[in-house]
Amino acid sequence: MPFPDQPRHPFTPEEVARVPEGKRGVYGLFNDLGCVFVGKGNLRERLLLHLKPGYTEEARCIRKLAPTYFLLEETENFVVRHMGLAVEYAPRCRS
């Protein structure tokens, strides 16, 4: 089952800062070609982390594919939901 219907949120520091603190769930990073990454946990913290330079394989992959927007879903059952979204979207970068 895909993310619920919602507007595309631009993947910018300003837009990520609008995500309420402490909300947990799943998120997807996308570009015009499709899904770049599906993640889980504290939504704002995780999204902010992806905006910073990183040196892990995951960070290099995400930076190379340059996501332009993100989608969110709040859920306490984020571990199971993450697995389903990863199958649904087959992100090009894996966690």
Protein Blocks (a to p, Z undefined) as FASTA:
>chain_A
ZZdddddddddfklmmmpcghiacddddddfkbcfbdcedjfklmmmmmmpccfbfklmm
mmmnopabdcddddfklmmmmmmmmmmnopabdZZ
